[in-house]
């Protein structure tokens, strides 16, 4: 039995898998509110006790950089060490990898129904691929193609400086700089980023915020979800303008990833924001920004662009990584 986890600032998802050859059948899965727990050991201990999981090894995908089997979770006051976890949970081995790296490992476990194609690209597309995922934060990862298989690797590209493309986006950058010392892509391209863009349109009075909407915004616990819902329903001009800018920024940074990773094999868009807003992602603003790279446009037009619909990709990737490390060993293991 393999214990796998996808640990985020908002939710932590744990699951047990029973490997059968190249397949990873799911045995049980539970979702926990990360902020209601003192750390990962607390959540995993609860899961193992309540489900009676006889696991000997585990792998956890975490939202943050991993160095030497240790990670400080982004947007959570948790520090995780694989060796400590192995001792506390009495597991033979514990792997710790970045959440988008795990997502990249999980892509091979998905089926065609798990994807929505935004751009077909070249019929014989082959080469490196990349993953970008906007959620509570912005995650990115690459997959190096060696001619035989893909090798996922982590990065922290979501924290690179935000580069506006239009006069309006330049004004957004100025607005964000007035509130933050530095402005990364994550400030605009994430759940909180949606709210930041909304606040920009509201505070600069570029689009009116009706009193009824203001009341809804004050009452909701999930402003980004409300904004995207009203944009999808075309019931609020300020929400529509917010999501159109968000989608445009998303396309631009996806194009940046494609160039930086030379991902001729494809770009995969992960995360629930993209999956729940397919009609908005299919609007021309996304691909226009993706292709808008001057002389590199013909190259980008060769690259397939797909949205990942399966929310279990990170969990499957953590489990797959655990299986690979059991077979080959790794210095990141306790």
The 8 nearest C-alpha neighbors of each residue, nearest first, counted from 0:
[[1, 17, 54, 16, 15, 2, 53, 18],
 [0, 2, 16, 15, 57, 54, 56, 17],
 [3, 1, 57, 15, 14, 54, 56, 16],
 [4, 2, 58, 318, 14, 57, 59, 317],
 [3, 5, 13, 59, 12, 314, 60, 6],
 [4, 6, 60, 12, 314, 11, 313, 59],
 [7, 5, 11, 61, 60, 4, 12, 62],
 [8, 6, 10, 9, 62, 11, 61, 5],
 [7, 9, 74, 75, 10, 33, 73, 135],
 [10, 8, 7, 33, 32, 34, 135, 11],
 [11, 9, 32, 33, 7, 31, 8, 12],
 [12, 10, 6, 31, 7, 33, 30, 5],
 [11, 13, 30, 5, 4, 29, 6, 31],
 [14, 12, 4, 29, 28, 3, 30, 5],
 [15, 13, 28, 3, 27, 2, 4, 29],
 [14, 16, 2, 26, 27, 1, 3, 25],
 [17, 15, 25, 1, 26, 24, 0, 23],
 [16, 18, 0, 24, 23, 1, 19, 26],
 [19, 17, 23, 22, 16, 20, 24, 0],
 [20, 18, 22, 21, 23, 17, 24, 16],
 [19, 21, 22, 18, 23, 17, 24, 322],
 [22, 20, 19, 23, 18, 108, 319, 322],
 [23, 21, 19, 20, 18, 24, 108, 17],
 [22, 24, 18, 16, 17, 19, 25, 21],
 [25, 23, 16, 17, 22, 26, 18, 19],
 [24, 26, 16, 27, 15, 23, 17, 14],
 [27, 25, 16, 15, 24, 17, 28, 14],
 [26, 28, 15, 14, 25, 29, 16, 50],
 [29, 27, 14, 13, 15, 30, 26, 12],
 [30, 28, 13, 12, 14, 31, 27, 46],
 [29, 31, 12, 11, 13, 10, 32, 28],
 [32, 30, 11, 10, 33, 12, 29, 42],
 [33, 31, 10, 35, 34, 9, 11, 30],
 [32, 34, 10, 35, 9, 11, 36, 31],
 [35, 33, 36, 32, 9, 8, 75, 37],
 [36, 34, 33, 32, 37, 31, 38, 42],
 [37, 35, 34, 38, 33, 41, 42, 32],
 [38, 36, 41, 35, 39, 34, 77, 40],
 [37, 39, 41, 40, 36, 77, 42, 78],
 [38, 40, 42, 41, 43, 79, 37, 36],
 [41, 39, 43, 42, 38, 44, 84, 87],
 [40, 42, 44, 39, 38, 43, 45, 37],
 [43, 41, 45, 39, 44, 40, 46, 36],
 [42, 44, 46, 40, 45, 41, 47, 39],
 [43, 45, 47, 41, 46, 42, 40, 48],
 [46, 44, 42, 48, 43, 47, 49, 41],
 [45, 47, 43, 49, 44, 48, 50, 42],
 [48, 46, 52, 44, 51, 50, 45, 49],
 [49, 47, 51, 45, 46, 50, 44, 52],
 [48, 50, 46, 47, 51, 45, 52, 44],
 [49, 51, 47, 52, 48, 46, 27, 45],
 [52, 50, 48, 47, 49, 53, 46, 54],
 [51, 53, 47, 50, 54, 15, 48, 0],
 [54, 52, 51, 0, 55, 47, 1, 2],
 [55, 53, 0, 52, 56, 1, 2, 90],
 [56, 54, 90, 91, 53, 92, 57, 0],
 [57, 55, 92, 91, 90, 54, 93, 1],
 [56, 58, 2, 93, 3, 1, 94, 321],
 [57, 59, 94, 3, 317, 93, 321, 95],
 [58, 60, 4, 95, 3, 5, 317, 94],
 [59, 61, 98, 5, 96, 97, 6, 101],
 [60, 62, 98, 6, 97, 63, 59, 96],
 [63, 61, 98, 7, 72, 73, 97, 6],
 [62, 64, 72, 73, 61, 97, 71, 70],
 [63, 65, 97, 70, 66, 155, 62, 71],
 [66, 64, 70, 69, 96, 97, 68, 63],
 [67, 65, 69, 68, 70, 64, 331, 96],
 [66, 68, 69, 331, 65, 330, 70, 80],
 [67, 69, 331, 81, 66, 80, 95, 65],
 [70, 68, 80, 66, 67, 65, 79, 81],
 [71, 69, 65, 79, 78, 64, 72, 66],
 [70, 72, 78, 77, 79, 73, 63, 69],
 [71, 73, 63, 75, 77, 62, 70, 78],
 [72, 74, 63, 75, 62, 71, 8, 76],
 [73, 75, 8, 72, 76, 136, 62, 7],
 [74, 76, 72, 77, 73, 8, 34, 71],
 [77, 75, 72, 78, 74, 71, 73, 38],
 [78, 76, 75, 72, 71, 38, 79, 37],
 [77, 79, 71, 70, 72, 80, 76, 69],
 [80, 78, 70, 69, 71, 77, 81, 39],
 [79, 81, 69, 83, 82, 68, 84, 70],
 [80, 82, 84, 68, 93, 83, 333, 95],
 [83, 81, 333, 85, 84, 80, 86, 93],
 [84, 82, 86, 80, 85, 81, 87, 79],
 [85, 83, 87, 81, 86, 82, 88, 80],
 [84, 86, 90, 82, 88, 83, 89, 93],
 [87, 85, 89, 83, 84, 88, 82, 90],
 [88, 86, 84, 89, 85, 83, 40, 90],
 [87, 89, 85, 90, 86, 84, 44, 40],
 [90, 88, 86, 85, 87, 91, 84, 55],
 [89, 91, 85, 55, 88, 92, 56, 86],
 [90, 92, 55, 56, 85, 89, 93, 333],
 [93, 91, 56, 333, 90, 85, 332, 57],
 [92, 94, 57, 58, 81, 332, 85, 56],
 [95, 93, 58, 332, 331, 57, 59, 81],
 [94, 96, 59, 58, 68, 60, 81, 93],
 [97, 95, 60, 65, 61, 98, 59, 101],
 [96, 98, 61, 100, 60, 99, 64, 63],
 [99, 97, 60, 61, 101, 62, 100, 102],
 [100, 98, 102, 101, 140, 97, 138, 139],
 [99, 101, 153, 103, 97, 102, 98, 152],
 [102, 100, 316, 104, 98, 317, 313, 99],
 [103, 101, 313, 99, 105, 312, 100, 104],
 [102, 104, 100, 101, 105, 106, 151, 99],
 [105, 103, 316, 101, 102, 106, 151, 100],
 [316, 104, 106, 312, 102, 315, 103, 108],
 [107, 105, 108, 109, 103, 104, 312, 102],
 [108, 106, 105, 109, 104, 110, 103, 316],
 [107, 109, 106, 105, 110, 315, 312, 316],
 [110, 108, 106, 107, 113, 111, 105, 312],
 [111, 109, 112, 113, 108, 114, 107, 106],
 [110, 112, 113, 114, 109, 115, 307, 116],
 [113, 111, 110, 114, 115, 109, 308, 309],
 [112, 114, 308, 111, 309, 110, 307, 109],
 [115, 113, 307, 112, 306, 308, 111, 305],
 [116, 114, 306, 305, 117, 307, 113, 308],
 [115, 117, 305, 118, 304, 306, 114, 119],
 [118, 116, 304, 305, 281, 115, 119, 306],
 [117, 119, 304, 303, 116, 120, 305, 302],
 [120, 118, 303, 116, 121, 304, 117, 302],
 [121, 119, 303, 301, 302, 118, 300, 122],
 [120, 122, 301, 124, 123, 302, 119, 303],
 [123, 121, 124, 120, 119, 301, 303, 125],
 [122, 124, 121, 125, 120, 264, 301, 263],
 [125, 123, 264, 121, 122, 263, 302, 126],
 [126, 124, 264, 263, 123, 127, 265, 144],
 [125, 127, 264, 263, 144, 262, 128, 124],
 [126, 128, 262, 144, 143, 264, 142, 263],
 [129, 127, 262, 264, 265, 142, 266, 141],
 [130, 128, 141, 266, 140, 142, 262, 267],
 [129, 131, 267, 140, 139, 266, 268, 141],
 [132, 130, 139, 268, 138, 269, 267, 253],
 [131, 133, 269, 270, 138, 268, 137, 139],
 [134, 132, 137, 189, 270, 136, 188, 138],
 [135, 133, 189, 136, 190, 270, 137, 272],
 [134, 136, 190, 189, 191, 8, 133, 9],
 [137, 135, 134, 189, 185, 133, 138, 190],
 [138, 136, 133, 157, 185, 189, 132, 134],
 [139, 137, 132, 157, 131, 99, 133, 136],
 [138, 140, 131, 130, 156, 99, 154, 157],
 [141, 139, 153, 130, 154, 99, 100, 129],
 [140, 142, 129, 152, 151, 128, 130, 143],
 [141, 143, 151, 150, 128, 149, 127, 129],
 [144, 142, 127, 150, 149, 151, 145, 141],
 [143, 145, 149, 127, 126, 146, 148, 142],
 [146, 144, 147, 148, 143, 149, 150, 126],
 [145, 147, 144, 148, 126, 149, 125, 143],
 [148, 146, 145, 144, 149, 150, 126, 143],
 [149, 147, 144, 145, 146, 150, 143, 142],
 [148, 150, 144, 143, 142, 151, 145, 147],
 [149, 151, 143, 142, 144, 152, 148, 145],
 [152, 150, 142, 141, 103, 100, 104, 143],
 [151, 153, 141, 100, 140, 142, 150, 154],
 [154, 152, 140, 100, 97, 141, 99, 151],
 [153, 155, 140, 156, 139, 152, 141, 64],
 [156, 154, 157, 158, 139, 138, 153, 64],
 [155, 157, 158, 159, 154, 139, 138, 140],
 [156, 158, 137, 155, 138, 185, 159, 184],
 [157, 159, 183, 156, 155, 184, 185, 160],
 [160, 158, 183, 156, 157, 184, 161, 155],
 [161, 159, 183, 182, 184, 162, 158, 181],
 [160, 162, 184, 183, 182, 163, 159, 172],
 [161, 163, 160, 164, 184, 172, 169, 183],
 [162, 164, 168, 169, 165, 161, 172, 166],
 [165, 163, 168, 162, 166, 169, 251, 167],
 [166, 164, 168, 167, 163, 169, 170, 162],
 [165, 167, 169, 168, 170, 164, 163, 171],
 [168, 166, 170, 165, 169, 171, 163, 164],
 [167, 169, 171, 163, 165, 170, 166, 172],
 [170, 168, 166, 172, 171, 167, 163, 165],
 [169, 171, 173, 167, 168, 172, 174, 166],
 [172, 170, 168, 174, 169, 173, 175, 167],
 [171, 173, 169, 175, 170, 174, 176, 168],
 [174, 172, 170, 176, 171, 175, 169, 177],
 [173, 175, 171, 177, 172, 176, 170, 199],
 [174, 176, 172, 178, 177, 173, 179, 171],
 [177, 175, 179, 173, 178, 174, 172, 180],
 [176, 178, 175, 174, 179, 173, 180, 172],
 [177, 179, 175, 176, 174, 180, 181, 173],
 [180, 178, 176, 181, 177, 175, 182, 186],
 [181, 179, 176, 182, 178, 177, 175, 183],
 [182, 180, 179, 183, 176, 160, 175, 178],
 [183, 181, 161, 160, 186, 176, 179, 175],
 [182, 184, 160, 161, 158, 185, 159, 186],
 [183, 185, 161, 186, 187, 157, 188, 160],
 [184, 186, 188, 137, 183, 187, 157, 189],
 [187, 185, 192, 184, 183, 188, 182, 189],
 [188, 186, 192, 185, 184, 189, 193, 195],
 [187, 189, 185, 192, 184, 186, 133, 137],
 [190, 188, 192, 133, 134, 136, 191, 185],
 [189, 191, 192, 135, 193, 134, 223, 194],
 [192, 190, 194, 193, 189, 195, 135, 223],
 [191, 193, 187, 189, 195, 186, 188, 190],
 [194, 192, 196, 190, 195, 191, 223, 197],
 [193, 195, 197, 191, 192, 196, 223, 198],
 [196, 194, 192, 198, 193, 197, 199, 191],
 [195, 197, 199, 193, 198, 194, 241, 192],
 [198, 196, 194, 200, 241, 199, 195, 201],
 [199, 197, 201, 195, 196, 200, 202, 194],
 [198, 200, 196, 202, 197, 201, 203, 195],
 [199, 201, 205, 197, 198, 203, 206, 202],
 [202, 200, 198, 204, 199, 203, 206, 208],
 [201, 203, 204, 199, 198, 200, 205, 197],
 [202, 204, 205, 200, 201, 199, 206, 198],
 [205, 203, 201, 206, 202, 200, 207, 199],
 [204, 206, 200, 203, 201, 207, 202, 199],
 [207, 205, 204, 237, 200, 201, 208, 236],
 [206, 208, 204, 209, 201, 237, 205, 200],
 [207, 209, 201, 212, 210, 213, 206, 237],
 [210, 208, 212, 211, 207, 213, 235, 214],
 [209, 211, 213, 212, 214, 208, 215, 207],
 [212, 210, 214, 213, 209, 215, 208, 216],
 [211, 213, 215, 209, 214, 210, 216, 208],
 [212, 214, 210, 216, 211, 215, 217, 209],
 [213, 215, 217, 211, 212, 216, 218, 210],
 [216, 214, 212, 218, 213, 217, 219, 211],
 [215, 217, 213, 219, 214, 218, 222, 212],
 [216, 218, 214, 215, 219, 213, 220, 222],
 [219, 217, 215, 216, 214, 220, 213, 222],
 [218, 220, 216, 221, 217, 222, 215, 225],
 [219, 221, 222, 218, 217, 216, 225, 224],
 [222, 220, 219, 224, 223, 225, 216, 226],
 [221, 223, 225, 224, 219, 226, 216, 220],
 [224, 222, 226, 225, 190, 221, 193, 194],
 [223, 225, 227, 226, 222, 221, 228, 190],
 [226, 224, 228, 222, 223, 227, 229, 221],
 [225, 227, 223, 238, 229, 224, 228, 222],
 [226, 228, 230, 224, 229, 225, 231, 223],
 [229, 227, 225, 231, 230, 226, 224, 232],
 [230, 228, 232, 234, 226, 231, 227, 235],
 [229, 231, 239, 233, 227, 238, 232, 228],
 [232, 230, 228, 233, 229, 227, 279, 278],
 [231, 233, 229, 234, 230, 228, 235, 227],
 [234, 232, 230, 231, 235, 229, 239, 236],
 [233, 235, 229, 232, 230, 236, 231, 238],
 [234, 236, 238, 237, 233, 229, 239, 230],
 [237, 235, 239, 238, 240, 234, 206, 233],
 [238, 236, 240, 239, 206, 235, 241, 208],
 [239, 237, 241, 230, 226, 235, 236, 240],
 [238, 240, 230, 236, 242, 241, 237, 243],
 [241, 239, 243, 237, 238, 242, 236, 244],
 [242, 240, 238, 197, 239, 244, 243, 196],
 [241, 243, 245, 239, 244, 240, 246, 238],
 [244, 242, 240, 246, 245, 241, 239, 247],
 [245, 243, 247, 242, 241, 246, 248, 240],
 [244, 246, 242, 248, 243, 247, 249, 241],
 [247, 245, 249, 243, 285, 244, 248, 242],
 [246, 248, 285, 244, 284, 250, 249, 245],
 [249, 247, 251, 245, 250, 246, 244, 252],
 [250, 248, 246, 247, 252, 251, 253, 245],
 [251, 249, 285, 289, 288, 253, 247, 248],
 [250, 252, 288, 289, 248, 254, 253, 249],
 [251, 253, 255, 254, 249, 250, 256, 248],
 [254, 252, 250, 256, 255, 251, 249, 289],
 [253, 255, 289, 257, 251, 252, 256, 250],
 [254, 256, 252, 258, 253, 257, 259, 251],
 [257, 255, 253, 259, 254, 258, 260, 252],
 [256, 258, 262, 254, 255, 261, 260, 259],
 [257, 259, 261, 255, 256, 260, 254, 262],
 [258, 260, 256, 261, 257, 255, 262, 254],
 [259, 261, 262, 257, 258, 256, 141, 129],
 [262, 260, 258, 257, 259, 263, 127, 128],
 [261, 263, 128, 127, 257, 260, 264, 265],
 [262, 264, 126, 302, 265, 261, 125, 127],
 [265, 263, 125, 126, 128, 124, 127, 262],
 [264, 266, 303, 128, 302, 263, 262, 304],
 [265, 267, 304, 129, 128, 130, 303, 305],
 [268, 266, 130, 305, 306, 304, 129, 269],
 [267, 269, 306, 131, 132, 307, 130, 305],
 [270, 268, 132, 307, 131, 306, 267, 273],
 [271, 269, 132, 272, 133, 134, 273, 274],
 [270, 272, 274, 273, 275, 134, 269, 310],
 [273, 271, 275, 274, 270, 276, 134, 133],
 [274, 272, 276, 271, 275, 270, 277, 280],
 [273, 275, 271, 308, 272, 276, 277, 270],
 [276, 274, 272, 273, 271, 277, 308, 278],
 [275, 277, 273, 279, 274, 278, 272, 280],
 [276, 278, 280, 279, 274, 275, 281, 273],
 [279, 277, 281, 280, 276, 282, 231, 275],
 [280, 278, 282, 281, 277, 276, 231, 246],
 [279, 281, 277, 282, 278, 285, 276, 246],
 [282, 280, 278, 279, 277, 283, 117, 285],
 [281, 283, 279, 280, 284, 285, 278, 286],
 [284, 282, 285, 286, 287, 281, 280, 288],
 [285, 283, 247, 287, 282, 286, 288, 246],
 [286, 284, 250, 247, 246, 288, 283, 287],
 [285, 287, 289, 288, 283, 284, 250, 290],
 [288, 286, 284, 290, 289, 285, 283, 291],
 [287, 289, 251, 250, 291, 286, 285, 290],
 [290, 288, 254, 250, 286, 251, 287, 291],
 [291, 289, 296, 287, 288, 292, 299, 286],
 [292, 290, 288, 289, 293, 287, 296, 251],
 [293, 291, 295, 296, 290, 294, 289, 254],
 [294, 292, 295, 296, 291, 290, 297, 299],
 [293, 295, 296, 292, 297, 298, 291, 299],
 [294, 296, 298, 292, 293, 297, 299, 290],
 [295, 297, 299, 290, 298, 292, 294, 293],
 [298, 296, 300, 299, 295, 301, 294, 290],
 [299, 297, 295, 296, 300, 301, 302, 263],
 [300, 298, 296, 301, 302, 297, 290, 295],
 [299, 301, 297, 298, 302, 120, 296, 290],
 [302, 300, 120, 121, 299, 298, 303, 297],
 [301, 303, 120, 265, 263, 299, 300, 121],
 [304, 302, 120, 265, 119, 118, 266, 305],
 [305, 303, 266, 118, 117, 265, 267, 116],
 [306, 304, 116, 267, 115, 117, 268, 114],
 [305, 307, 268, 115, 114, 267, 269, 308],
 [308, 306, 114, 269, 309, 268, 113, 305],
 [307, 309, 113, 274, 114, 310, 306, 115],
 [310, 308, 113, 311, 307, 312, 109, 114],
 [309, 311, 312, 308, 271, 270, 313, 307],
 [312, 310, 314, 309, 313, 315, 105, 316],
 [311, 313, 105, 315, 102, 314, 310, 316],
 [314, 312, 102, 316, 101, 315, 311, 5],
 [313, 315, 317, 311, 316, 5, 312, 4],
 [316, 314, 105, 318, 312, 313, 317, 319],
 [105, 315, 317, 104, 101, 319, 313, 314],
 [316, 318, 320, 314, 101, 58, 319, 315],
 [319, 317, 321, 315, 3, 316, 320, 314],
 [320, 318, 316, 322, 321, 317, 315, 323],
 [319, 321, 323, 317, 318, 322, 316, 324],
 [322, 320, 318, 324, 319, 323, 58, 325],
 [321, 323, 319, 325, 320, 324, 318, 326],
 [324, 322, 320, 326, 325, 321, 327, 319],
 [323, 325, 328, 327, 321, 326, 322, 329],
 [326, 324, 322, 323, 328, 327, 321, 329],
 [325, 327, 323, 324, 328, 322, 321, 329],
 [326, 328, 324, 325, 323, 329, 322, 321],
 [329, 327, 324, 325, 326, 330, 332, 323],
 [330, 328, 331, 332, 324, 327, 325, 94],
 [329, 331, 332, 328, 67, 333, 68, 94],
 [332, 330, 68, 329, 94, 67, 333, 95],
 [333, 331, 94, 330, 93, 329, 92, 81],
 [332, 82, 92, 93, 81, 85, 331, 94]]
